[in-house]
Amino acid sequence: MNRDRSRSRAILIGTSYYRDLGIRPLPADTCISAMVDMLTGDACGWPRERIITIEDVDSPRDAVMELVAQVRDVTDLLLVYYVGHGMRTRDGQLALALTGTVRDPEVLADSALLHPRLMEVLRGSPAATKLMVLDCCHAEMGMDADFLFQSGPADLTDGYPVDGLYFMGASTRYQKAKAPIGGRLTHFTHTFIDVVRTGIPGKPAELTPQQIFVEARVRLLRAGLPQPVDGGVRDAYQFPFARNAAFRPPPDTGAAPDARTPTGADGDQEDGEGPPRSTTAPPAVPPDALPVAPKAPSGRWRPGRRALLLAGLGATAGAVAVPLGLYSGSSPGGTADEPEKAAASGGPRRAPERYATPRERGVMDVAFSPGGSLLALGIDDGTIALWDVASRQRKATLTDFTGPAHLGVTSVAFSPDGAVLAGADSKMRGKDAVRDGTISLWDVATRKRLATLTDPDTVSVSAVAFSPRGAILASANGIGTISVWSVAARARIGTLTSVVAKAPTTTKEVNSIAFSPDGTVLAASTVAGLVELWDVATYEKIATLAGFASGVGSVAFSPDGKVLAGATAAYAVHLWDIADHKEIATLTYTDERAEGAAAVVNSVAFSPDGTVLAGGTGAGMLVLWDVATHKIATTLGRFTTFGNSSSVLATFSPKGRTLAAALVGKVNLWKLS
């Protein structure tokens, strides 16, 4: 590992005591001392003079003045760590408490260091790699402004061409970080340091920030402590951060693998295991790959969110079966079986043909209308774009949502008759105290809002789905429940409560739902890994197919309703028999460039004839499996080169002739026959 830190700097910021007696003191001083010891120890090898500590600063002005002088000469690695109280201002910003901070909402924004202001200061550094660690309450809110951390223009696509930013925080948006009463260290900092010092068995000789985070996350969750969060852009998450104290060379050669190459799946699987990984350097990005970064202001890189959904399943249930023409070879950037295998099986040899790339920014979800003529795109600015598929032109924009979007339109779904479009409005900026989720219903013909369904105290709406007959709308939310709505009455008529809602986990979001083709069963998956089946008539749970150790994913029914697909583990999609609730197959793929959250198949969709299953990955690949053989038919992409921001959104047209796939910023249309 390169131990030259002469062009790097670590800035450790902490607040231990507060003049406002209503703010509880924290052991920030001992946390900073412990971080210094860790960084200067054998595992990290930092020289002490390249570590700056900024402790118990009185005002945000004083903090900014100290920071500005420390960031401008850093060209390699800039590490910024904050430990203290995190608070929320009235307009939804994260405020990092200082000694002179006052809790009064009228004064808080002027007496604390606002996280966006910190990001503006740090943006002035030309550092190639930037690591931000927030050990405070509501740390996830820091992701809202982390785009400011990147040097160069505001658009990250054209920014400073370096490894980028990796962020980790001690708590989610609505959660408080914890420190033991009278303890020397906060729980998060103690765990982070302990992982670095003890190492991680089975990992390479050098540990990356993401590998350290994943191991720390597992330990914290197993201890019943708040869930940490992470995210990033470009390759910062792969930076060689520390020597792995638990590394043991392979016994046959005694040589260490290339430490910059991932060797395990550091996703949401708590055992941290995954399929064997290549130790060779990844190939160069092919010329026709489509690297597209997310729109900078969104800053949306959260692992475990419903970043990817392969939609349109309700509309395809009754479609005419049209066999798909898939070439059993790889498109650039992916891997697949050899073409000869397709010829031996009698399969067609024509590759999917990309024929259009309508331009959009910030796409969060995509759905075909039942007739296949319209494509609805949920956008992160709070609008829905309606595109005419034949002309590839935007026909309308639905804009009269209830205010500026906080997360954007996270889910869209057409009713089976195509007359109504549902869109999940997210919580609005500046209204963090309002935790209600809302769903807008639109008349597709007139482009007018028909109704707004409000789901009190549900934090957010992550997915919406119509029943096959269109009488019922289900909506999944952030507190572990599913609301069932009467579309005609515009009223909630039932609530399904997942086990995760009452479980000792901080990850309670139901991130995917799907009705069976006959409308009798509703399947749901949670960010914590549960896959559950519900009886739509009685609201009773039928079965639990996967448990908490399974990871993140979503669900989709086959057109005949006999099989449920669930993307519930890294590099794999599971198929369950609905009749006996047993797993019948596991579909896998490999990707040398992806690990952790990027390696997860986040979502799945069956083709209308049930012969193909599409799965999109967190690293920008779209994989198509042959359902009969359980083998990869082809891969499309890669759409970007790496990272948690690279998830693909995709959907089959109702007749299966077209596949639409979107990475945030681009929509691609393929002909499949």
TILOMAR-220390 format. One record per residue (C-alpha): residue number from 1; residue in one letter; x, y, z. Coordinates in steps of 0.02 Angstrom, whole numbers, plus 50000, padded with zeros to 5 digits. Layout:
BEGIN
pos,code,xx,yy,zz
NUM,A,X,Y,Z
...
This chain:
BEGIN
pos,code,xx,yy,zz
1,M,50000,50000,50000
2,N,50063,50174,49959
3,R,50103,50250,50130
4,D,50157,50418,50059
5,R,50036,50541,50140
6,S,50138,50697,50104
7,R,50002,50759,49985
8,S,49857,50698,50094
9,R,49774,50770,50248
10,A,49654,50708,50382
11,I,49545,50841,50464
12,L,49462,50782,50624
13,I,49326,50896,50691
14,G,49241,50870,50859
15,T,49134,50958,50988
16,S,49137,50888,51165
17,Y,49046,51020,51266
18,Y,48915,51154,51232
19,R,48872,51319,51315
20,D,48688,51278,51287
21,L,48660,51167,51439
22,G,48518,51080,51350
23,I,48642,50996,51233
24,R,48719,50841,51310
25,P,48910,50831,51311
26,L,48990,50696,51202
27,P,49159,50607,51212
28,A,49218,50693,51052
29,D,49391,50728,51122
30,T,49428,50545,51157
31,C,49353,50496,50989
32,I,49473,50613,50900
33,S,49620,50550,51002
34,A,49575,50371,50959
35,M,49559,50416,50774
36,V,49731,50496,50777
37,D,49804,50339,50856
38,M,49720,50231,50724
39,L,49780,50338,50579
40,T,49960,50348,50641
41,G,49965,50162,50683
42,D,50033,50022,50575
43,A,49867,49990,50489
44,C,49855,50164,50409
45,G,50030,50238,50425
46,W,49989,50423,50427
47,P,50124,50546,50485
48,R,50058,50647,50631
49,E,50094,50813,50545
50,R,49968,50772,50407
51,I,49826,50757,50534
52,I,49738,50915,50590
53,T,49619,50918,50739
54,I,49489,51055,50757
55,E,49405,51039,50926
56,D,49273,51136,51022
57,V,49262,51280,50899
58,D,49143,51416,50958
59,S,49064,51481,50797
60,P,49040,51426,50617
61,R,49147,51572,50560
62,D,49293,51511,50667
63,A,49272,51336,50598
64,V,49271,51395,50417
65,M,49425,51502,50443
66,E,49521,51353,50512
67,L,49462,51236,50375
68,V,49500,51345,50225
69,A,49686,51349,50259
70,Q,49696,51159,50274
71,V,49614,51098,50114
72,R,49698,51190,49972
73,D,49865,51098,49966
74,V,49789,50922,49968
75,T,49804,50832,49802
76,D,49795,50648,49852
77,L,49675,50600,49993
78,L,49569,50718,50097
79,L,49488,50633,50247
80,V,49361,50734,50346
81,Y,49288,50666,50508
82,Y,49160,50750,50621
83,V,49100,50690,50789
84,G,48968,50784,50887
85,H,48783,50821,50885
86,G,48693,50830,50718
87,M,48532,50932,50715
88,R,48402,50976,50584
89,T,48362,51155,50539
90,R,48188,51213,50495
91,D,48227,51208,50310
92,G,48292,51029,50316
93,Q,48480,51055,50325
94,L,48601,50957,50432
95,A,48680,51068,50565
96,L,48842,51009,50646
97,A,48842,51074,50824
98,L,48986,51180,50889
99,T,49024,51241,51065
100,G,48922,51399,51038
101,T,48775,51314,50953
102,V,48602,51358,51019
103,R,48459,51234,51001
104,D,48328,51370,50973
105,P,48264,51345,50794
106,E,48276,51532,50764
107,V,48462,51531,50804
108,L,48519,51355,50759
109,A,48562,51391,50577
110,D,48671,51540,50628
111,S,48760,51457,50773
112,A,48802,51286,50700
113,L,48911,51234,50552
114,L,48787,51193,50415
115,H,48839,51039,50319
116,P,48814,51121,50147
117,R,48931,51260,50203
118,L,49061,51133,50255
119,M,49045,51050,50085
120,E,49072,51217,49997
121,V,49234,51243,50092
122,L,49296,51067,50058
123,R,49253,51083,49875
124,G,49399,51202,49861
125,S,49521,51058,49882
126,P,49593,50977,49725
127,A,49611,50811,49818
128,A,49594,50662,49703
129,T,49501,50558,49832
130,K,49388,50627,49967
131,L,49320,50529,50115
132,M,49187,50602,50231
133,V,49142,50520,50396
134,L,49000,50594,50501
135,D,48977,50522,50676
136,C,48820,50616,50725
137,C,48631,50606,50728
138,H,48537,50619,50562
139,A,48700,50590,50468
140,E,48613,50529,50310
141,M,48553,50707,50280
142,G,48734,50746,50237
143,M,48710,50656,50072
144,D,48592,50794,50016
145,A,48738,50915,49997
146,D,48884,50801,49962
147,F,48884,50848,49779
148,L,48964,51010,49839
149,F,49113,50908,49901
150,Q,49168,50873,49723
151,S,49294,50991,49645
152,G,49254,51068,49477
153,P,49087,51118,49401
154,A,48925,51075,49488
155,D,48887,50935,49366
156,L,48987,50786,49429
157,T,48996,50716,49253
158,D,49109,50859,49203
159,G,49192,50884,49371
160,Y,49369,50856,49426
161,P,49419,50692,49340
162,V,49473,50600,49496
163,D,49421,50455,49605
164,G,49283,50558,49685
165,L,49194,50552,49852
166,Y,49149,50415,49975
167,F,49031,50457,50120
168,M,48988,50360,50276
169,G,48877,50414,50420
170,A,48832,50345,50589
171,S,48643,50359,50570
172,T,48499,50372,50448
173,R,48400,50530,50411
174,Y,48276,50512,50555
175,Q,48389,50425,50678
176,K,48502,50474,50821
177,A,48678,50407,50837
178,K,48721,50333,51006
179,A,48859,50343,51133
180,P,48866,50239,51293
181,I,48833,50341,51450
182,G,49002,50378,51526
183,G,49088,50289,51382
184,R,49253,50341,51306
185,L,49199,50324,51124
186,T,49038,50333,51026
187,H,48975,50166,50963
188,F,49008,50208,50780
189,T,49185,50273,50803
190,H,49229,50128,50918
191,T,49167,50002,50790
192,F,49252,50088,50644
193,I,49420,50091,50734
194,D,49400,49912,50793
195,V,49370,49851,50615
196,V,49528,49939,50555
197,R,49633,49871,50698
198,T,49572,49691,50693
199,G,49551,49678,50505
200,I,49423,49574,50408
201,P,49455,49388,50376
202,G,49440,49336,50195
203,K,49473,49509,50125
204,P,49627,49569,50030
205,A,49789,49632,50106
206,E,49724,49810,50095
207,L,49551,49864,50151
208,T,49445,49990,50058
209,P,49329,50115,50145
210,Q,49176,50019,50086
211,Q,49241,49852,50152
212,I,49273,49934,50320
213,F,49100,50012,50319
214,V,49010,49850,50276
215,E,49096,49756,50417
216,A,49060,49897,50539
217,R,48878,49898,50483
218,V,48860,49712,50516
219,R,48934,49728,50690
220,L,48825,49878,50735
221,L,48664,49797,50674
222,R,48701,49635,50764
223,A,48723,49737,50923
224,G,48553,49819,50898
225,L,48631,49990,50868
226,P,48580,50122,50739
227,Q,48611,50080,50557
228,P,48754,50175,50475
229,V,48740,50234,50294
230,D,48861,50254,50151
231,G,48869,50312,49971
232,G,48986,50383,49843
233,V,49034,50432,49667
234,R,49168,50362,49554
235,D,49302,50248,49629
236,A,49331,50328,49799
237,Y,49254,50178,49888
238,Q,49397,50069,49822
239,F,49537,50177,49891
240,P,49666,50071,49989
241,F,49633,50143,50162
242,A,49714,50023,50285
243,R,49818,49864,50296
244,N,49709,49713,50334
245,A,49772,49642,50498
246,A,49671,49483,50470
247,F,49741,49449,50296
248,R,49823,49280,50268
249,P,49908,49241,50101
250,P,49838,49094,50002
251,P,49928,48936,50064
252,D,49971,48874,49889
253,T,50068,49027,49832
254,G,50095,49134,49985
255,A,50063,49287,49878
256,A,49935,49420,49916
257,P,49802,49457,49785
258,D,49792,49626,49704
259,A,49721,49729,49845
260,R,49637,49853,49730
261,T,49530,49711,49660
262,P,49374,49661,49760
263,T,49377,49480,49817
264,G,49212,49466,49907
265,A,49034,49530,49907
266,D,49023,49671,50032
267,G,48839,49700,50009
268,D,48699,49683,50134
269,Q,48734,49498,50165
270,E,48789,49491,50345
271,D,48906,49346,50317
272,G,49001,49451,50188
273,E,49022,49303,50071
274,G,49001,49301,49884
275,P,49054,49206,49729
276,P,49239,49198,49682
277,R,49302,49359,49607
278,S,49435,49389,49477
279,T,49600,49458,49541
280,T,49644,49536,49374
281,A,49618,49718,49336
282,P,49448,49758,49257
283,P,49448,49789,49070
284,A,49438,49963,49002
285,V,49264,50035,48975
286,P,49210,49992,48797
287,P,49188,50138,48677
288,D,49001,50116,48665
289,A,48971,50101,48851
290,L,48858,50237,48917
291,P,48935,50321,49070
292,V,48807,50439,49144
293,A,48821,50514,49318
294,P,48669,50566,49419
295,K,48615,50747,49415
296,A,48723,50833,49543
297,P,48591,50913,49657
298,S,48507,50747,49694
299,G,48658,50676,49786
300,R,48561,50514,49793
301,W,48677,50366,49818
302,R,48596,50276,49965
303,P,48620,50090,49965
304,G,48464,49994,50003
305,R,48346,50123,49931
306,R,48229,50072,49789
307,A,48356,50141,49665
308,L,48310,50015,49533
309,L,48140,49947,49483
310,L,48097,49844,49331
311,A,47917,49895,49313
312,G,47758,49869,49210
313,L,47722,49697,49281
314,G,47536,49720,49311
315,A,47511,49776,49132
316,T,47602,49627,49058
317,A,47507,49491,49149
318,G,47375,49470,49014
319,A,47484,49510,48864
320,V,47499,49398,48713
321,A,47646,49279,48728
322,V,47779,49334,48604
323,P,47944,49237,48611
324,L,48091,49355,48632
325,G,48236,49350,48511
326,L,48391,49355,48621
327,Y,48566,49322,48562
328,S,48657,49214,48688
329,G,48814,49319,48685
330,S,48872,49470,48780
331,S,48852,49649,48728
332,P,49001,49761,48769
333,G,49035,49774,48954
334,G,48948,49614,49010
335,T,48971,49426,49016
336,A,48862,49285,48948
337,D,48862,49112,48875
338,E,48945,49081,48706
339,P,48841,49102,48545
340,E,48869,48919,48504
341,K,48763,48870,48653
342,A,48617,48966,48583
343,A,48636,48880,48415
344,A,48641,48710,48499
345,S,48479,48747,48591
346,G,48393,48809,48434
347,G,48379,48985,48501
348,P,48381,49139,48389
349,R,48546,49226,48357
350,R,48487,49406,48338
351,A,48554,49524,48472
352,P,48443,49655,48555
353,E,48458,49815,48454
354,R,48467,49983,48541
355,Y,48373,50106,48431
356,A,48341,50262,48533
357,T,48406,50358,48684
358,P,48279,50490,48737
359,R,48362,50618,48849
360,E,48303,50641,49028
361,R,48385,50694,49189
362,G,48359,50615,49360
363,V,48250,50467,49311
364,M,48196,50368,49464
365,D,48066,50248,49393
366,V,47995,50197,49225
367,A,47833,50112,49168
368,F,47750,50072,49002
369,S,47565,50105,48979
370,P,47461,49946,48951
371,G,47450,49980,48764
372,G,47636,50013,48754
373,S,47617,50183,48671
374,L,47670,50288,48821
375,L,47820,50279,48936
376,A,47804,50365,49106
377,L,47963,50422,49192
378,G,47968,50474,49375
379,I,48094,50617,49393
380,D,48191,50673,49546
381,D,48131,50853,49526
382,G,47955,50800,49573
383,T,47883,50785,49398
384,I,47825,50642,49286
385,A,47875,50644,49103
386,L,47761,50557,48977
387,W,47849,50500,48818
388,D,47772,50440,48656
389,V,47863,50277,48619
390,A,47839,50282,48430
391,S,47904,50458,48403
392,R,48021,50458,48554
393,Q,47956,50631,48600
394,R,47902,50698,48769
395,K,47715,50724,48755
396,A,47676,50796,48926
397,T,47748,50842,49095
398,L,47646,50821,49253
399,T,47707,50960,49365
400,D,47575,51014,49490
401,F,47641,50915,49636
402,T,47624,50990,49809
403,G,47795,51073,49814
404,P,47980,51052,49773
405,A,48024,50868,49780
406,H,48134,50804,49919
407,L,48169,50634,49844
408,G,48071,50655,49683
409,V,47942,50539,49606
410,T,48008,50373,49668
411,S,47878,50261,49585
412,V,47753,50267,49441
413,A,47621,50141,49386
414,F,47480,50139,49256
415,S,47311,50064,49296
416,P,47272,49908,49190
417,D,47156,50007,49075
418,G,47286,50144,49052
419,A,47167,50281,49110
420,V,47252,50322,49276
421,L,47433,50350,49320
422,A,47492,50340,49501
423,G,47648,50431,49557
424,A,47729,50428,49728
425,D,47764,50605,49786
426,S,47903,50610,49913
427,K,47914,50716,50068
428,M,47938,50899,50028
429,R,48091,51006,50065
430,G,48073,51118,50214
431,K,47939,51008,50292
432,D,48044,50879,50382
433,A,47921,50881,50527
434,V,47786,50817,50407
435,R,47819,50631,50388
436,D,47667,50591,50282
437,G,47683,50496,50118
438,T,47577,50551,49970
439,I,47523,50472,49806
440,S,47453,50570,49660
441,L,47326,50496,49540
442,W,47322,50571,49366
443,D,47200,50563,49221
444,V,47313,50507,49079
445,A,47201,50581,48942
446,T,47180,50755,49017
447,R,47346,50760,49113
448,K,47248,50822,49265
449,R,47266,50768,49445
450,L,47119,50662,49502
451,A,47163,50645,49685
452,T,47302,50645,49814
453,L,47309,50500,49935
454,T,47393,50542,50100
455,D,47470,50407,50207
456,P,47502,50485,50378
457,D,47668,50460,50467
458,T,47742,50341,50338
459,V,47898,50447,50303
460,S,47900,50410,50116
461,V,47818,50306,49979
462,S,47942,50192,49892
463,A,47829,50092,49774
464,V,47653,50089,49703
465,A,47563,49949,49609
466,F,47387,49926,49539
467,S,47296,49761,49557
468,P,47262,49671,49391
469,R,47082,49734,49384
470,G,47131,49910,49439
471,A,47012,49923,49586
472,I,47151,49921,49715
473,L,47313,50019,49730
474,A,47449,49961,49850
475,S,47585,50076,49913
476,A,47743,50028,50006
477,N,47821,50146,50130
478,G,47969,50181,50243
479,I,47901,50112,50408
480,G,47875,49930,50361
481,T,47692,49935,50309
482,I,47593,49924,50147
483,S,47437,50028,50124
484,V,47292,49961,50021
485,W,47184,50091,49935
486,S,47015,50089,49848
487,V,47046,50180,49684
488,A,46862,50225,49663
489,A,46837,50287,49840
490,R,47010,50368,49849
491,A,47024,50298,50026
492,R,47136,50178,50120
493,I,47046,50015,50154
494,G,47181,49911,50236
495,T,47358,49901,50303
496,L,47481,49756,50292
497,T,47616,49759,50426
498,S,47781,49675,50387
499,V,47881,49587,50521
500,V,48016,49716,50490
501,A,47904,49854,50559
502,K,47921,49783,50735
503,A,48092,49703,50719
504,P,48248,49771,50806
505,T,48317,49844,50645
506,T,48327,50023,50587
507,T,48299,49974,50404
508,K,48111,49958,50392
509,E,48071,50015,50215
510,V,47963,49904,50105
511,N,48048,49938,49940
512,S,47953,49831,49813
513,I,47777,49760,49792
514,A,47693,49657,49656
515,F,47520,49582,49632
516,S,47501,49406,49565
517,P,47419,49401,49392
518,D,47254,49340,49467
519,G,47258,49476,49599
520,T,47244,49358,49748
521,V,47421,49375,49816
522,L,47530,49525,49852
523,A,47718,49499,49866
524,A,47830,49623,49955
525,S,48014,49640,49991
526,T,48100,49751,50118
527,V,48268,49837,50121
528,A,48311,49723,50268
529,G,48291,49571,50155
530,L,48120,49500,50198
531,V,48011,49430,50058
532,E,47830,49406,50114
533,L,47668,49348,50032
534,W,47498,49419,50080
535,D,47319,49364,50045
536,V,47239,49515,49961
537,A,47062,49468,50014
538,T,47095,49439,50200
539,Y,47254,49543,50226
540,E,47329,49391,50311
541,K,47510,49341,50285
542,I,47529,49181,50183
543,A,47715,49148,50196
544,T,47888,49221,50221
545,L,48007,49164,50084
546,A,48168,49251,50135
547,G,48232,49319,50299
548,F,48339,49462,50361
549,A,48505,49386,50307
550,S,48456,49390,50123
551,G,48502,49569,50081
552,V,48416,49699,49974
553,G,48305,49668,49824
554,S,48133,49673,49743
555,V,48004,49549,49680
556,A,47909,49504,49520
557,F,47781,49370,49474
558,S,47795,49266,49317
559,P,47649,49297,49196
560,D,47567,49131,49244
561,G,47580,49174,49428
562,K,47669,49012,49473
563,V,47841,49084,49509
564,L,47903,49231,49609
565,A,48074,49306,49572
566,G,48165,49399,49709
567,A,48331,49489,49697
568,T,48382,49457,49876
569,A,48570,49430,49877
570,A,48728,49492,49793
571,Y,48756,49420,49619
572,A,48597,49316,49628
573,V,48409,49311,49594
574,H,48303,49178,49678
575,L,48149,49092,49605
576,W,48014,49025,49720
577,D,47868,48909,49682
578,I,47713,49003,49742
579,A,47611,48845,49775
580,D,47731,48764,49899
581,H,47833,48919,49946
582,K,47998,48833,49907
583,E,48148,48898,49813
584,I,48167,48812,49645
585,A,48318,48899,49568
586,T,48451,49031,49590
587,L,48506,49137,49441
588,T,48680,49210,49456
589,Y,48797,49328,49365
590,T,48975,49391,49388
591,D,49047,49566,49382
592,E,49229,49595,49424
593,R,49201,49781,49448
594,A,49061,49774,49576
595,E,49059,49737,49760
596,G,48952,49784,49907
597,A,48790,49873,49863
598,A,48846,49887,49682
599,A,48849,49697,49667
600,V,48667,49674,49715
601,V,48536,49634,49583
602,N,48418,49767,49646
603,S,48265,49725,49544
604,V,48188,49602,49422
605,A,48051,49587,49289
606,F,47983,49444,49183
607,S,47953,49464,48998
608,P,47767,49451,48950
609,D,47789,49272,48888
610,G,47884,49221,49044
611,T,48036,49156,48950
612,V,48157,49293,49003
613,L,48195,49372,49169
614,A,48282,49542,49170
615,G,48385,49599,49318
616,G,48472,49765,49342
617,T,48625,49782,49452
618,G,48691,49919,49562
619,A,48844,49933,49450
620,G,48752,49977,49291
621,M,48727,49805,49209
622,L,48563,49738,49139
623,V,48564,49548,49138
624,L,48438,49442,49043
625,W,48418,49261,49100
626,D,48334,49117,49007
627,V,48203,49061,49133
628,A,48198,48882,49069
629,T,48386,48849,49079
630,H,48427,48973,49218
631,K,48573,49032,49111
632,I,48619,49208,49056
633,A,48547,49244,48883
634,T,48635,49411,48863
635,T,48690,49567,48954
636,L,48657,49747,48903
637,G,48775,49884,48965
638,R,48876,49928,49056
639,F,48788,50096,49074
640,T,48918,50168,49190
641,T,49080,50102,49258
642,F,49046,50074,49443
643,G,48968,50134,49603
644,N,48807,50144,49700
645,S,48740,50279,49586
646,S,48741,50164,49435
647,S,48581,50063,49456
648,V,48476,50029,49301
649,L,48287,50054,49289
650,A,48203,49947,49157
651,T,48037,49880,49095
652,F,47969,49769,48956
653,S,47834,49836,48841
654,P,47669,49741,48859
655,K,47698,49637,48702
656,G,47880,49608,48741
657,R,47944,49688,48581
658,T,48035,49831,48669
659,L,48143,49845,48823
660,A,48166,50016,48902
661,A,48310,50041,49023
662,A,48360,50201,49109
663,L,48511,50253,49208
664,V,48489,50420,49294
665,G,48508,50539,49147
666,K,48475,50422,48999
667,V,48335,50312,48935
668,N,48381,50176,48810
669,L,48258,50078,48702
670,W,48298,49906,48630
671,K,48208,49801,48501
672,L,48199,49621,48562
673,S,48129,49533,48409
